[in-house]
Amino acid sequence: MTSPHTHRHDPDAIVTRPPLRPIDGRHPRQAVRGCSHIAAAAPHTEVHPDTDREFWGALTHDERQAFAAYAEPVLLPVGHVLWREGDVADQVLVIQSGWVKISVRRGRHEHVIAVRGPGALIGERAAMQVRRRSATVVVMATVHAMRLATTAFAAILAEHPRILRVVEAQMYDRLTEGGDSSVCFHGFPRTAAAASVPSPQDAHDASETPTDSAAATAGFARATPTYTAPDAVAAPAPVADIRAGQNCTILYTDIVRFSGAHRTDDDRLVVRRVMYELLRGALEESGVPWEPCHHEDRGDGALVIVPAEIPTRCVVDPMLALLTARLHRHNRDADKGTRFQLRVALHVGPVVPDEQGVSGLAIIQTARLLDAPVLKDWMDRTQADVGVIASSYVYEFVIAHAPGLVNPASYQRVICKVKDAELTGWMHLSSATFPPAA
Protein backbone atom coordinates (compact mmCIF):
# COMPACT_ATOMS: atom_id res chain seq x y z
CA MET A 1 0.00 0.00 0.00
CA THR A 2 1.39 3.39 -0.97
CA SER A 3 2.00 5.88 1.81
CA PRO A 4 -0.05 9.09 1.50
CA HIS A 5 3.23 11.00 1.76
CA THR A 6 4.89 9.22 -1.16
CA HIS A 7 5.40 11.35 -4.26
CA ARG A 8 7.37 10.36 -7.34
CA HIS A 9 9.36 13.23 -8.81
CA ASP A 10 8.18 14.04 -12.30
CA PRO A 11 10.19 17.04 -13.47
CA ASP A 12 7.30 18.16 -15.67
CA ALA A 13 4.60 17.77 -13.04
CA ILE A 14 3.10 20.79 -11.32
CA VAL A 15 1.55 19.96 -7.97
CA THR A 16 -1.42 22.15 -7.05
CA ARG A 17 -1.78 24.12 -3.87
CA PRO A 18 -4.26 26.67 -2.46
CA PRO A 19 -4.51 29.83 -4.58
CA LEU A 20 -1.85 32.47 -4.12
CA ARG A 21 -2.72 35.93 -2.95
CA PRO A 22 -3.65 38.35 -5.76
CA ILE A 23 -0.66 39.48 -7.74
CA ASP A 24 -1.32 43.19 -7.72
CA GLY A 25 2.07 44.59 -6.82
CA ARG A 26 4.60 46.35 -8.95
CA HIS A 27 7.97 45.06 -10.00
CA PRO A 28 10.74 46.50 -7.78
CA ARG A 29 12.21 48.23 -10.82
CA GLN A 30 9.02 50.12 -11.65
CA ALA A 31 8.96 53.84 -10.99
CA VAL A 32 8.26 54.92 -7.46
CA ARG A 33 5.37 57.36 -7.18
CA GLY A 34 4.59 59.70 -4.36
CA CYS A 35 8.15 60.26 -3.22
CA SER A 36 8.49 62.83 -0.46
CA HIS A 37 11.35 65.22 0.09
CA ILE A 38 13.20 64.81 3.37
CA ALA A 39 15.16 67.65 4.88
CA ALA A 40 16.70 68.64 8.17
CA ALA A 41 14.39 71.17 9.79
CA ALA A 42 13.68 72.86 13.08
CA PRO A 43 11.50 71.01 15.60
CA HIS A 44 7.76 70.99 14.89
CA THR A 45 8.28 72.16 11.31
CA GLU A 46 6.37 70.17 8.68
CA VAL A 47 8.21 69.28 5.50
CA HIS A 48 5.75 68.62 2.68
CA PRO A 49 6.24 66.26 -0.27
CA ASP A 50 8.34 67.59 -3.10
CA THR A 51 8.61 64.70 -5.53
CA ASP A 52 10.69 66.56 -8.09
CA ARG A 53 13.51 67.07 -5.61
CA GLU A 54 13.99 63.36 -4.96
CA PHE A 55 16.39 61.59 -7.29
CA TRP A 56 13.99 59.02 -8.77
CA GLY A 57 11.23 61.58 -9.31
CA ALA A 58 13.63 63.81 -11.23
CA LEU A 59 14.52 61.16 -13.82
CA THR A 60 12.80 60.67 -17.16
CA HIS A 61 11.24 57.34 -18.11
CA ASP A 62 14.21 56.43 -20.32
CA GLU A 63 16.68 57.35 -17.59
CA ARG A 64 14.84 55.17 -15.11
CA GLN A 65 14.91 52.28 -17.55
CA ALA A 66 18.65 52.70 -18.04
CA PHE A 67 19.23 52.89 -14.31
CA ALA A 68 17.13 49.80 -13.61
CA ALA A 69 19.01 47.81 -16.24
CA TYR A 70 22.18 48.06 -14.16
CA ALA A 71 20.51 47.60 -10.79
CA GLU A 72 19.98 44.63 -8.48
CA PRO A 73 16.79 44.58 -6.36
CA VAL A 74 17.46 44.08 -2.64
CA LEU A 75 15.37 43.64 0.50
CA LEU A 76 16.85 45.02 3.73
CA PRO A 77 15.33 44.29 7.16
CA VAL A 78 14.87 46.72 10.03
CA GLY A 79 18.15 47.31 11.86
CA HIS A 80 20.36 46.32 8.91
CA VAL A 81 23.49 48.47 8.65
CA LEU A 82 24.05 49.41 5.01
CA TRP A 83 27.48 50.84 5.74
CA ARG A 84 29.44 52.55 8.50
CA GLU A 85 31.62 55.63 8.65
CA GLY A 86 34.97 54.87 7.06
CA ASP A 87 33.76 51.93 4.94
CA VAL A 88 34.86 51.75 1.32
CA ALA A 89 32.21 53.27 -0.97
CA ASP A 90 31.45 50.36 -3.29
CA GLN A 91 27.72 50.81 -3.94
CA VAL A 92 24.83 53.26 -4.20
CA LEU A 93 21.13 52.61 -3.60
CA VAL A 94 17.80 54.05 -4.70
CA ILE A 95 15.14 53.49 -2.04
CA GLN A 96 11.82 52.26 -3.42
CA SER A 97 10.05 51.82 -0.12
CA GLY A 98 11.06 52.07 3.52
CA TRP A 99 13.27 54.45 5.45
CA VAL A 100 16.90 54.74 6.51
CA LYS A 101 18.63 56.84 9.14
CA ILE A 102 21.91 58.58 8.31
CA SER A 103 24.07 59.46 11.29
CA VAL A 104 27.60 60.32 12.37
CA ARG A 105 29.39 59.79 15.66
CA ARG A 106 31.05 62.61 17.54
CA GLY A 107 32.82 61.14 20.53
CA ARG A 108 30.32 59.00 22.40
CA HIS A 109 27.28 60.60 20.82
CA GLU A 110 25.36 59.75 17.66
CA HIS A 111 24.03 62.65 15.60
CA VAL A 112 21.25 61.94 13.11
CA ILE A 113 21.85 64.15 10.09
CA ALA A 114 19.07 62.90 7.80
CA VAL A 115 16.31 60.37 7.23
CA ARG A 116 15.78 59.20 3.66
CA GLY A 117 12.83 57.41 2.12
CA PRO A 118 11.19 56.44 -1.19
CA GLY A 119 12.86 57.87 -4.27
CA ALA A 120 16.07 58.90 -2.53
CA LEU A 121 19.53 58.09 -3.86
CA ILE A 122 22.00 57.34 -1.07
CA GLY A 123 25.74 56.79 -1.08
CA GLU A 124 26.41 58.82 -4.21
CA ARG A 125 28.72 61.45 -2.68
CA ALA A 126 31.23 58.97 -1.33
CA ALA A 127 31.02 56.94 -4.53
CA MET A 128 31.79 59.99 -6.68
CA GLN A 129 34.28 61.91 -4.55
CA VAL A 130 35.41 60.77 -1.15
CA ARG A 131 35.70 57.00 -1.72
CA ARG A 132 35.10 56.45 2.02
CA ARG A 133 31.78 56.67 3.82
CA SER A 134 31.33 59.83 5.87
CA ALA A 135 28.26 58.54 7.75
CA THR A 136 26.54 55.38 8.95
CA VAL A 137 23.26 54.30 7.33
CA VAL A 138 20.81 52.05 9.20
CA VAL A 139 17.44 50.69 8.02
CA MET A 140 14.54 52.02 10.14
CA ALA A 141 11.62 50.49 8.23
CA THR A 142 12.03 47.54 5.85
CA VAL A 143 13.64 48.79 2.65
CA HIS A 144 13.10 47.67 -0.90
CA ALA A 145 15.82 49.23 -3.03
CA MET A 146 17.78 49.08 -6.25
CA ARG A 147 21.49 48.61 -5.65
CA LEU A 148 24.35 49.40 -8.04
CA ALA A 149 28.07 48.91 -7.77
CA THR A 150 29.96 52.19 -7.98
CA THR A 151 31.50 51.09 -11.28
CA ALA A 152 28.02 50.61 -12.77
CA PHE A 153 26.92 53.95 -11.32
CA ALA A 154 29.88 55.66 -12.98
CA ALA A 155 29.00 54.01 -16.30
CA ILE A 156 25.42 55.31 -16.09
CA LEU A 157 26.61 58.85 -15.37
CA ALA A 158 28.96 58.68 -18.35
CA GLU A 159 26.18 57.49 -20.66
CA HIS A 160 23.52 59.88 -19.33
CA PRO A 161 24.96 63.35 -18.58
CA ARG A 162 21.58 64.63 -17.43
CA ILE A 163 21.54 62.07 -14.59
CA LEU A 164 24.91 63.46 -13.50
CA ARG A 165 23.37 66.94 -13.35
CA VAL A 166 20.48 65.60 -11.27
CA VAL A 167 22.94 63.97 -8.87
CA GLU A 168 25.05 67.13 -8.60
CA ALA A 169 21.94 69.22 -7.87
CA GLN A 170 20.85 66.76 -5.19
CA MET A 171 24.31 66.81 -3.60
CA TYR A 172 24.19 70.60 -3.52
CA ASP A 173 20.73 70.56 -1.92
CA ARG A 174 21.89 68.16 0.75
CA LEU A 175 25.02 70.14 1.52
CA THR A 176 22.90 73.27 1.98
CA GLU A 177 20.14 71.66 4.05
CA GLY A 178 19.39 73.32 7.39
CA GLY A 179 22.17 72.86 9.90
CA ASP A 180 19.92 72.25 12.91
CA SER A 181 20.71 68.95 14.56
CA SER A 182 17.01 68.07 14.72
CA VAL A 183 15.52 65.86 12.04
CA CYS A 184 12.06 66.27 10.56
CA PHE A 185 10.36 64.89 7.47
CA HIS A 186 6.96 64.54 5.84
CA GLY A 187 4.63 62.56 8.07
CA PHE A 188 6.21 63.69 11.35
CA PRO A 189 3.48 65.10 13.61
CA ARG A 190 3.84 68.48 15.29
CA THR A 191 4.06 67.13 18.82
CA ALA A 192 6.98 65.13 20.10
CA ALA A 193 4.75 62.78 22.05
CA ALA A 194 3.01 61.64 18.86
CA ALA A 195 6.17 61.28 16.80
CA SER A 196 6.14 58.48 14.24
CA VAL A 197 8.12 57.34 11.26
CA PRO A 198 6.12 56.99 8.04
CA SER A 199 6.41 53.64 6.32
CA PRO A 200 4.99 52.36 3.03
CA GLN A 201 4.01 49.08 4.66
CA ASP A 202 0.33 48.25 5.06
CA ALA A 203 -1.32 49.28 8.30
CA HIS A 204 -1.61 45.69 9.49
CA ASP A 205 2.17 45.36 9.76
CA ALA A 206 3.58 44.96 13.26
CA SER A 207 4.34 48.26 14.98
CA GLU A 208 6.72 49.23 17.73
CA THR A 209 6.11 51.98 20.27
CA PRO A 210 8.72 54.68 21.01
CA THR A 211 10.45 54.25 24.32
CA ASP A 212 9.93 57.94 25.11
CA SER A 213 8.83 61.22 23.58
CA ALA A 214 12.39 62.17 22.65
CA ALA A 215 11.90 60.44 19.31
CA ALA A 216 10.88 63.71 17.68
CA THR A 217 14.27 65.35 17.45
CA ALA A 218 17.74 64.53 18.74
CA GLY A 219 16.43 61.61 20.78
CA PHE A 220 15.09 60.06 17.59
CA ALA A 221 18.34 58.16 17.10
CA ARG A 222 17.82 56.29 20.36
CA ALA A 223 14.06 55.74 20.23
CA THR A 224 12.30 52.88 18.48
CA PRO A 225 9.95 54.39 15.86
CA THR A 226 6.28 53.71 15.38
CA TYR A 227 5.57 52.78 11.77
CA THR A 228 2.61 54.40 10.01
CA ALA A 229 1.54 54.53 6.38
CA PRO A 230 1.14 58.07 5.00
CA ASP A 231 -1.19 58.47 2.03
CA ALA A 232 1.58 60.09 0.00
CA VAL A 233 3.45 56.80 -0.41
CA ALA A 234 2.00 53.85 -2.30
CA ALA A 235 2.30 50.57 -0.40
CA PRO A 236 4.24 47.86 -2.26
CA ALA A 237 2.86 44.38 -2.78
CA PRO A 238 3.84 41.88 -0.09
CA VAL A 239 7.17 40.25 -0.80
CA ALA A 240 5.45 36.87 -0.76
CA ASP A 241 3.72 37.71 -4.05
CA ILE A 242 5.86 36.05 -6.70
CA ARG A 243 5.34 38.22 -9.76
CA ALA A 244 5.40 36.77 -13.26
CA GLY A 245 8.72 36.94 -15.04
CA GLN A 246 10.87 37.73 -12.01
CA ASN A 247 14.18 35.90 -11.74
CA CYS A 248 13.74 34.06 -8.46
CA THR A 249 16.02 31.62 -6.68
CA ILE A 250 14.56 28.11 -6.91
CA LEU A 251 15.35 25.58 -4.20
CA TYR A 252 14.18 21.99 -4.61
CA THR A 253 14.76 19.19 -2.10
CA ASP A 254 14.17 15.44 -2.16
CA ILE A 255 14.47 12.88 0.64
CA VAL A 256 16.39 9.88 -0.67
CA ARG A 257 14.47 6.56 -0.47
CA PHE A 258 11.60 8.25 1.34
CA SER A 259 9.23 5.39 0.47
CA GLY A 260 11.77 2.67 1.30
CA ALA A 261 10.60 -0.47 3.08
CA HIS A 262 12.88 0.31 6.02
CA ARG A 263 10.60 3.21 7.01
CA THR A 264 7.18 3.13 8.66
CA ASP A 265 4.58 5.83 8.13
CA ASP A 266 5.49 7.21 11.54
CA ASP A 267 9.12 7.34 10.43
CA ARG A 268 8.09 9.31 7.35
CA LEU A 269 6.24 11.83 9.47
CA VAL A 270 9.36 12.32 11.57
CA VAL A 271 11.60 12.63 8.51
CA ARG A 272 9.33 15.23 6.89
CA ARG A 273 9.13 17.26 10.09
CA VAL A 274 12.90 17.22 10.53
CA MET A 275 13.52 18.18 6.90
CA TYR A 276 11.24 21.22 7.18
CA GLU A 277 12.69 22.26 10.54
CA LEU A 278 16.25 22.04 9.24
CA LEU A 279 15.45 23.74 5.94
CA ARG A 280 13.49 26.59 7.45
CA GLY A 281 16.02 27.15 10.23
CA ALA A 282 18.99 27.19 7.84
CA LEU A 283 17.26 29.63 5.49
CA GLU A 284 16.14 32.03 8.19
CA GLU A 285 19.56 32.10 9.85
CA SER A 286 21.03 32.94 6.44
CA GLY A 287 18.81 35.97 5.93
CA VAL A 288 16.03 34.23 3.98
CA PRO A 289 12.79 34.54 5.97
CA TRP A 290 10.45 31.61 5.42
CA GLU A 291 7.10 33.41 5.21
CA PRO A 292 7.86 35.65 2.18
CA CYS A 293 8.93 32.57 0.20
CA HIS A 294 6.50 30.53 -1.88
CA HIS A 295 6.76 26.91 -0.75
CA GLU A 296 5.03 23.77 -1.98
CA ASP A 297 5.10 20.41 -0.27
CA ARG A 298 6.13 17.60 -2.62
CA GLY A 299 5.58 14.71 -0.22
CA ASP A 300 9.17 13.54 -0.20
CA GLY A 301 10.61 17.01 -0.55
CA ALA A 302 9.84 20.69 -0.95
CA LEU A 303 9.87 23.35 -3.63
CA VAL A 304 10.82 26.80 -2.34
CA ILE A 305 10.72 29.93 -4.50
CA VAL A 306 12.71 32.75 -2.92
CA PRO A 307 11.53 36.26 -3.89
CA ALA A 308 13.72 38.11 -6.37
CA GLU A 309 14.44 40.80 -3.77
CA ILE A 310 16.50 38.32 -1.71
CA PRO A 311 20.01 37.65 -3.10
CA THR A 312 20.75 34.11 -4.26
CA ARG A 313 23.97 34.09 -2.24
CA CYS A 314 21.88 33.96 0.96
CA VAL A 315 20.40 30.65 -0.22
CA VAL A 316 23.94 29.34 -0.74
CA ASP A 317 26.08 30.69 2.08
CA PRO A 318 25.86 29.89 4.91
CA MET A 319 22.54 28.09 4.28
CA LEU A 320 23.99 24.94 2.72
CA ALA A 321 26.63 24.57 5.43
CA LEU A 322 24.05 25.02 8.19
CA LEU A 323 21.67 22.53 6.59
CA THR A 324 24.43 19.94 6.16
CA ALA A 325 25.78 20.28 9.70
CA ARG A 326 22.35 19.95 11.26
CA LEU A 327 21.32 16.97 9.16
CA HIS A 328 24.61 15.30 10.10
CA ARG A 329 23.81 15.91 13.77
CA HIS A 330 20.30 14.47 13.33
CA ASN A 331 21.54 11.38 11.51
CA ARG A 332 24.16 10.73 14.15
CA ASP A 333 21.46 10.25 16.81
CA ALA A 334 18.59 8.89 14.68
CA ASP A 335 17.61 5.27 14.16
CA LYS A 336 17.61 3.62 10.74
CA GLY A 337 14.02 4.56 9.90
CA THR A 338 14.39 8.28 10.61
CA ARG A 339 17.91 8.74 9.29
CA PHE A 340 17.91 10.25 5.81
CA GLN A 341 19.92 11.73 2.95
CA LEU A 342 18.80 14.91 1.22
CA ARG A 343 19.25 15.97 -2.39
CA VAL A 344 19.19 19.72 -3.02
CA ALA A 345 18.96 21.50 -6.39
CA LEU A 346 19.49 25.24 -6.92
CA HIS A 347 18.70 27.36 -9.94
CA VAL A 348 17.69 30.92 -10.82
CA GLY A 349 15.13 31.86 -13.42
CA PRO A 350 11.76 33.42 -14.24
CA VAL A 351 8.75 31.97 -12.43
CA VAL A 352 5.15 32.10 -13.62
CA PRO A 353 2.48 32.10 -10.89
CA ASP A 354 -1.19 31.25 -11.36
CA GLU A 355 -4.15 30.37 -9.15
CA GLN A 356 -2.83 26.85 -8.58
CA GLY A 357 0.80 27.57 -7.78
CA VAL A 358 3.91 28.27 -9.86
CA SER A 359 5.36 26.91 -13.07
CA GLY A 360 7.94 27.74 -15.68
CA LEU A 361 10.89 26.25 -17.54
CA ALA A 362 13.27 27.25 -14.74
CA ILE A 363 11.32 25.11 -12.26
CA ILE A 364 11.30 22.18 -14.68
CA GLN A 365 15.06 22.50 -15.15
CA THR A 366 15.59 22.57 -11.38
CA ALA A 367 13.53 19.38 -11.01
CA ARG A 368 15.61 17.72 -13.72
CA LEU A 369 18.82 18.68 -11.94
CA LEU A 370 17.38 17.15 -8.77
CA ASP A 371 16.59 13.92 -10.62
CA ALA A 372 19.98 13.70 -12.35
CA PRO A 373 21.17 10.05 -12.36
CA VAL A 374 24.75 11.15 -11.66
CA LEU A 375 23.67 12.80 -8.39
CA LYS A 376 21.61 9.79 -7.32
CA ASP A 377 24.43 7.40 -8.19
CA TRP A 378 27.11 9.27 -6.25
CA MET A 379 24.89 9.76 -3.22
CA ASP A 380 24.26 6.03 -3.18
CA ARG A 381 27.99 5.29 -3.49
CA THR A 382 29.13 7.72 -0.82
CA GLN A 383 26.10 7.81 1.49
CA ALA A 384 26.63 11.58 1.74
CA ASP A 385 24.17 13.30 4.07
CA VAL A 386 23.56 16.09 1.57
CA GLY A 387 24.08 16.18 -2.17
CA VAL A 388 23.86 19.62 -3.78
CA ILE A 389 23.53 20.22 -7.49
CA ALA A 390 23.57 23.80 -8.76
CA SER A 391 22.88 25.14 -12.22
CA SER A 392 25.73 26.66 -14.19
CA TYR A 393 24.34 30.12 -13.47
CA VAL A 394 24.30 29.61 -9.70
CA TYR A 395 27.81 28.15 -9.72
CA GLU A 396 29.41 30.74 -11.99
CA PHE A 397 27.80 33.84 -10.50
CA VAL A 398 27.35 32.87 -6.84
CA ILE A 399 29.25 29.80 -5.66
CA ALA A 400 32.46 30.54 -7.57
CA HIS A 401 32.67 33.95 -5.86
CA ALA A 402 31.27 33.03 -2.46
CA PRO A 403 33.42 33.67 0.60
CA GLY A 404 32.41 32.24 3.95
CA LEU A 405 31.65 28.55 4.23
CA VAL A 406 31.39 27.67 0.54
CA ASN A 407 34.35 26.01 -1.18
CA PRO A 408 33.93 26.28 -4.97
CA ALA A 409 36.70 23.71 -5.48
CA SER A 410 34.53 21.04 -3.86
CA TYR A 411 31.99 21.27 -6.70
CA GLN A 412 32.37 19.02 -9.72
CA ARG A 413 30.98 19.80 -13.16
CA VAL A 414 28.57 17.08 -14.32
CA ILE A 415 26.30 16.44 -17.29
CA CYS A 416 22.71 15.69 -16.30
CA LYS A 417 20.59 13.68 -18.75
CA VAL A 418 16.95 13.49 -17.68
CA LYS A 419 14.16 12.57 -20.11
CA ASP A 420 14.94 14.43 -23.35
CA ALA A 421 17.04 17.14 -21.72
CA GLU A 422 20.77 17.47 -21.19
CA LEU A 423 21.82 20.02 -18.57
CA THR A 424 25.13 21.02 -17.05
CA GLY A 425 25.25 21.11 -13.28
CA TRP A 426 27.78 21.49 -10.49
CA MET A 427 27.65 18.78 -7.84
CA HIS A 428 28.86 18.81 -4.24
CA LEU A 429 28.68 15.86 -1.83
CA SER A 430 28.96 16.30 1.92
CA SER A 431 30.60 13.82 4.23
CA ALA A 432 28.56 10.81 5.35
CA THR A 433 27.44 10.19 8.91
CA PHE A 434 27.68 6.46 8.22
CA PRO A 435 30.02 5.84 5.25
CA PRO A 436 29.36 2.75 3.12
CA ALA A 437 31.16 -0.41 4.12
CA ALA A 438 34.45 -0.96 2.30
SVG drawing of the C-alpha trace seen along z (x, -y; Angstrom):
<svg xmlns="http://www.w3.org/2000/svg" viewBox="-7 -76 46 79">
<polyline fill="none" stroke="black" stroke-width="0.4" points="0.0,0.0 1.4,-3.4 2.0,-5.9 0.0,-9.1 3.2,-11.0 4.9,-9.2 5.4,-11.4 7.4,-10.4 9.4,-13.2 8.2,-14.0 10.2,-17.0 7.3,-18.2 4.6,-17.8 3.1,-20.8 1.5,-20.0 -1.4,-22.1 -1.8,-24.1 -4.3,-26.7 -4.5,-29.8 -1.9,-32.5 -2.7,-35.9 -3.7,-38.4 -0.7,-39.5 -1.3,-43.2 2.1,-44.6 4.6,-46.4 8.0,-45.1 10.7,-46.5 12.2,-48.2 9.0,-50.1 9.0,-53.8 8.3,-54.9 5.4,-57.4 4.6,-59.7 8.2,-60.3 8.5,-62.8 11.3,-65.2 13.2,-64.8 15.2,-67.7 16.7,-68.6 14.4,-71.2 13.7,-72.9 11.5,-71.0 7.8,-71.0 8.3,-72.2 6.4,-70.2 8.2,-69.3 5.8,-68.6 6.2,-66.3 8.3,-67.6 8.6,-64.7 10.7,-66.6 13.5,-67.1 14.0,-63.4 16.4,-61.6 14.0,-59.0 11.2,-61.6 13.6,-63.8 14.5,-61.2 12.8,-60.7 11.2,-57.3 14.2,-56.4 16.7,-57.4 14.8,-55.2 14.9,-52.3 18.7,-52.7 19.2,-52.9 17.1,-49.8 19.0,-47.8 22.2,-48.1 20.5,-47.6 20.0,-44.6 16.8,-44.6 17.5,-44.1 15.4,-43.6 16.8,-45.0 15.3,-44.3 14.9,-46.7 18.2,-47.3 20.4,-46.3 23.5,-48.5 24.1,-49.4 27.5,-50.8 29.4,-52.6 31.6,-55.6 35.0,-54.9 33.8,-51.9 34.9,-51.8 32.2,-53.3 31.4,-50.4 27.7,-50.8 24.8,-53.3 21.1,-52.6 17.8,-54.0 15.1,-53.5 11.8,-52.3 10.0,-51.8 11.1,-52.1 13.3,-54.5 16.9,-54.7 18.6,-56.8 21.9,-58.6 24.1,-59.5 27.6,-60.3 29.4,-59.8 31.0,-62.6 32.8,-61.1 30.3,-59.0 27.3,-60.6 25.4,-59.8 24.0,-62.7 21.2,-61.9 21.8,-64.1 19.1,-62.9 16.3,-60.4 15.8,-59.2 12.8,-57.4 11.2,-56.4 12.9,-57.9 16.1,-58.9 19.5,-58.1 22.0,-57.3 25.7,-56.8 26.4,-58.8 28.7,-61.4 31.2,-59.0 31.0,-56.9 31.8,-60.0 34.3,-61.9 35.4,-60.8 35.7,-57.0 35.1,-56.5 31.8,-56.7 31.3,-59.8 28.3,-58.5 26.5,-55.4 23.3,-54.3 20.8,-52.0 17.4,-50.7 14.5,-52.0 11.6,-50.5 12.0,-47.5 13.6,-48.8 13.1,-47.7 15.8,-49.2 17.8,-49.1 21.5,-48.6 24.3,-49.4 28.1,-48.9 30.0,-52.2 31.5,-51.1 28.0,-50.6 26.9,-54.0 29.9,-55.7 29.0,-54.0 25.4,-55.3 26.6,-58.9 29.0,-58.7 26.2,-57.5 23.5,-59.9 25.0,-63.4 21.6,-64.6 21.5,-62.1 24.9,-63.5 23.4,-66.9 20.5,-65.6 22.9,-64.0 25.0,-67.1 21.9,-69.2 20.8,-66.8 24.3,-66.8 24.2,-70.6 20.7,-70.6 21.9,-68.2 25.0,-70.1 22.9,-73.3 20.1,-71.7 19.4,-73.3 22.2,-72.9 19.9,-72.3 20.7,-69.0 17.0,-68.1 15.5,-65.9 12.1,-66.3 10.4,-64.9 7.0,-64.5 4.6,-62.6 6.2,-63.7 3.5,-65.1 3.8,-68.5 4.1,-67.1 7.0,-65.1 4.7,-62.8 3.0,-61.6 6.2,-61.3 6.1,-58.5 8.1,-57.3 6.1,-57.0 6.4,-53.6 5.0,-52.4 4.0,-49.1 0.3,-48.2 -1.3,-49.3 -1.6,-45.7 2.2,-45.4 3.6,-45.0 4.3,-48.3 6.7,-49.2 6.1,-52.0 8.7,-54.7 10.5,-54.3 9.9,-57.9 8.8,-61.2 12.4,-62.2 11.9,-60.4 10.9,-63.7 14.3,-65.4 17.7,-64.5 16.4,-61.6 15.1,-60.1 18.3,-58.2 17.8,-56.3 14.1,-55.7 12.3,-52.9 10.0,-54.4 6.3,-53.7 5.6,-52.8 2.6,-54.4 1.5,-54.5 1.1,-58.1 -1.2,-58.5 1.6,-60.1 3.4,-56.8 2.0,-53.8 2.3,-50.6 4.2,-47.9 2.9,-44.4 3.8,-41.9 7.2,-40.3 5.4,-36.9 3.7,-37.7 5.9,-36.0 5.3,-38.2 5.4,-36.8 8.7,-36.9 10.9,-37.7 14.2,-35.9 13.7,-34.1 16.0,-31.6 14.6,-28.1 15.4,-25.6 14.2,-22.0 14.8,-19.2 14.2,-15.4 14.5,-12.9 16.4,-9.9 14.5,-6.6 11.6,-8.3 9.2,-5.4 11.8,-2.7 10.6,0.5 12.9,-0.3 10.6,-3.2 7.2,-3.1 4.6,-5.8 5.5,-7.2 9.1,-7.3 8.1,-9.3 6.2,-11.8 9.4,-12.3 11.6,-12.6 9.3,-15.2 9.1,-17.3 12.9,-17.2 13.5,-18.2 11.2,-21.2 12.7,-22.3 16.3,-22.0 15.5,-23.7 13.5,-26.6 16.0,-27.2 19.0,-27.2 17.3,-29.6 16.1,-32.0 19.6,-32.1 21.0,-32.9 18.8,-36.0 16.0,-34.2 12.8,-34.5 10.4,-31.6 7.1,-33.4 7.9,-35.6 8.9,-32.6 6.5,-30.5 6.8,-26.9 5.0,-23.8 5.1,-20.4 6.1,-17.6 5.6,-14.7 9.2,-13.5 10.6,-17.0 9.8,-20.7 9.9,-23.4 10.8,-26.8 10.7,-29.9 12.7,-32.7 11.5,-36.3 13.7,-38.1 14.4,-40.8 16.5,-38.3 20.0,-37.7 20.8,-34.1 24.0,-34.1 21.9,-34.0 20.4,-30.7 23.9,-29.3 26.1,-30.7 25.9,-29.9 22.5,-28.1 24.0,-24.9 26.6,-24.6 24.0,-25.0 21.7,-22.5 24.4,-19.9 25.8,-20.3 22.3,-19.9 21.3,-17.0 24.6,-15.3 23.8,-15.9 20.3,-14.5 21.5,-11.4 24.2,-10.7 21.5,-10.3 18.6,-8.9 17.6,-5.3 17.6,-3.6 14.0,-4.6 14.4,-8.3 17.9,-8.7 17.9,-10.2 19.9,-11.7 18.8,-14.9 19.2,-16.0 19.2,-19.7 19.0,-21.5 19.5,-25.2 18.7,-27.4 17.7,-30.9 15.1,-31.9 11.8,-33.4 8.8,-32.0 5.1,-32.1 2.5,-32.1 -1.2,-31.2 -4.1,-30.4 -2.8,-26.8 0.8,-27.6 3.9,-28.3 5.4,-26.9 7.9,-27.7 10.9,-26.3 13.3,-27.3 11.3,-25.1 11.3,-22.2 15.1,-22.5 15.6,-22.6 13.5,-19.4 15.6,-17.7 18.8,-18.7 17.4,-17.2 16.6,-13.9 20.0,-13.7 21.2,-10.0 24.7,-11.1 23.7,-12.8 21.6,-9.8 24.4,-7.4 27.1,-9.3 24.9,-9.8 24.3,-6.0 28.0,-5.3 29.1,-7.7 26.1,-7.8 26.6,-11.6 24.2,-13.3 23.6,-16.1 24.1,-16.2 23.9,-19.6 23.5,-20.2 23.6,-23.8 22.9,-25.1 25.7,-26.7 24.3,-30.1 24.3,-29.6 27.8,-28.2 29.4,-30.7 27.8,-33.8 27.4,-32.9 29.2,-29.8 32.5,-30.5 32.7,-33.9 31.3,-33.0 33.4,-33.7 32.4,-32.2 31.6,-28.5 31.4,-27.7 34.3,-26.0 33.9,-26.3 36.7,-23.7 34.5,-21.0 32.0,-21.3 32.4,-19.0 31.0,-19.8 28.6,-17.1 26.3,-16.4 22.7,-15.7 20.6,-13.7 16.9,-13.5 14.2,-12.6 14.9,-14.4 17.0,-17.1 20.8,-17.5 21.8,-20.0 25.1,-21.0 25.3,-21.1 27.8,-21.5 27.6,-18.8 28.9,-18.8 28.7,-15.9 29.0,-16.3 30.6,-13.8 28.6,-10.8 27.4,-10.2 27.7,-6.5 30.0,-5.8 29.4,-2.8 31.2,0.4 34.4,1.0"/>
</svg>
